[in-house]
Amino acid sequence: MTSPGPAAGPRQPWAGPGTGTVDAGLRDAVARFLEANPDGLLPIVHAGHPVLRAVATPYTGQLGDLLPDLLTAMHATMVDAPGVGLAAPQVGIGLAVAVVRDPGPSDPDDPHERVAVPHRTLVNPSYAPASDATRSFYEGCLSVPGWHAVRTRHHAVRLTGQDESGESLDEVLTGWPARIVQHETDHLRGEIYLDRAEPRSLSDDENMARFWAQEADPSSAAKILGFSIP
């Protein structure tokens, strides 16, 4: 599947926080990894891999001019999976970098407050709740294929960090975009969504499609499967 991901763009030095010094060993390792996957699609690591449980190293320019190539491959991998977000640890690289993209819902009245999110890169992202409100929805993960569970998250968050060029990010996101940011940022903290999901809500793909996919509000699932929603 051909990805509509961004072009590599100009090869500019990292302008964000940190030293900006290239880590030659890491850069060479990532270059070999990209060369080993010439179709631009990277293998996604699954739960149980140690890289998913380690806190990602802040990005300070370690990859130099190779960063755009990695981001292009991550975008392509995310779209092909398909998914709406992908963190570098999910392709085995322990750097605090993630990509997100959501084409948006076909239903304009989507109850998840889902809207189209353009391709974008999050570097060293962090979030904090922007209100006391929470929302509970079924969620899935490319590193936990075949399963879904209800996860309660902040309805609105303040996102801070940098973009791919090192420019600062500071914005408030609500609804589904806020959920995507929380999910991917958690990956960079060594967490997966199941860590704080409702265990009794766990459903495989078949049962998700059969029983719960048509209900954005998991209240019925909570009553039938026996779990509580905050």
Secondary structure as the mmCIF struct_conf table of DSSP 4:
data_model
#
loop_
_struct_conf.conf_type_id
_struct_conf.id
_struct_conf.beg_label_comp_id
_struct_conf.beg_label_asym_id
_struct_conf.beg_label_seq_id
_struct_conf.end_label_comp_id
_struct_conf.end_label_asym_id
_struct_conf.end_label_seq_id
HELX_LH_PP_P HELX_LH_PP_P1 GLY A 5 ALA A 7
BEND BEND1 GLY A 16 GLY A 18
HELX_RH_AL_P HELX_RH_AL_P1 ALA A 24 GLU A 35
TURN_TY1_P TURN_TY1_P1 ALA A 36 ALA A 36
TURN_TY1_P TURN_TY1_P2 PRO A 38 ASP A 39
BEND BEND2 GLY A 40 GLY A 40
HELX_LH_PP_P HELX_LH_PP_P2 LEU A 42 VAL A 45
TURN_TY1_P TURN_TY1_P3 ALA A 47 GLY A 48
HELX_RH_3T_P HELX_RH_3T_P1 PRO A 50 ARG A 53
BEND BEND3 ALA A 54 ALA A 54
HELX_LH_PP_P HELX_LH_PP_P3 VAL A 55 ALA A 56
STRN STRN1 THR A 57 THR A 57
HELX_LH_PP_P HELX_LH_PP_P4 PRO A 58 TYR A 59
BEND BEND4 THR A 60 GLY A 61
TURN_TY1_P TURN_TY1_P4 GLN A 62 LEU A 63
HELX_RH_3T_P HELX_RH_3T_P2 GLY A 64 LEU A 66
HELX_RH_AL_P HELX_RH_AL_P2 LEU A 67 ASP A 80
TURN_TY1_P TURN_TY1_P5 ALA A 81 PRO A 82
BEND BEND5 VAL A 84 VAL A 84
STRN STRN2 GLY A 85 ALA A 87
HELX_RH_3T_P HELX_RH_3T_P3 ALA A 88 VAL A 91
TURN_TY1_P TURN_TY1_P6 GLY A 92 GLY A 92
STRN STRN3 LEU A 95 LEU A 95
BEND BEND6 ALA A 96 ALA A 96
STRN STRN4 VAL A 97 ASP A 102
BEND BEND7 SER A 106 ASP A 107
TURN_TY1_P TURN_TY1_P7 PRO A 108 ASP A 109
TURN_TY1_P TURN_TY1_P8 PRO A 111 HIS A 112
STRN STRN5 VAL A 117 PRO A 129
BEND BEND8 ALA A 130 ASP A 132
STRN STRN6 THR A 134 GLY A 140
TURN_TY1_P TURN_TY1_P9 LEU A 142 SER A 143
BEND BEND9 VAL A 144 VAL A 144
TURN_TY1_P TURN_TY1_P10 PRO A 145 GLY A 146
STRN STRN7 TRP A 147 HIS A 154
BEND BEND10 HIS A 155 HIS A 155
STRN STRN8 ALA A 156 GLN A 162
TURN_TY1_P TURN_TY1_P11 GLU A 164 SER A 165
BEND BEND11 GLY A 166 GLY A 166
STRN STRN9 SER A 168 THR A 174
HELX_RH_AL_P HELX_RH_AL_P3 GLY A 175 LEU A 188
TURN_TY1_P TURN_TY1_P12 ARG A 189 GLY A 190
HELX_RH_3T_P HELX_RH_3T_P4 TYR A 193 ARG A 196
STRN STRN10 ALA A 197 ALA A 197
HELX_RH_3T_P HELX_RH_3T_P5 PRO A 199 SER A 201
STRN STRN11 SER A 203 ASP A 204
HELX_RH_AL_P HELX_RH_AL_P4 ASP A 205 ASN A 207
HELX_RH_PI_P HELX_RH_PI_P1 MET A 208 TRP A 212
TURN_TY1_P TURN_TY1_P13 ALA A 213 GLN A 214
BEND BEND12 ALA A 216 ASP A 217
TURN_TY1_P TURN_TY1_P14 PRO A 218 PRO A 218
HELX_RH_AL_P HELX_RH_AL_P5 SER A 219 LEU A 225
TURN_TY1_P TURN_TY1_P15 GLY A 226 GLY A 226
#
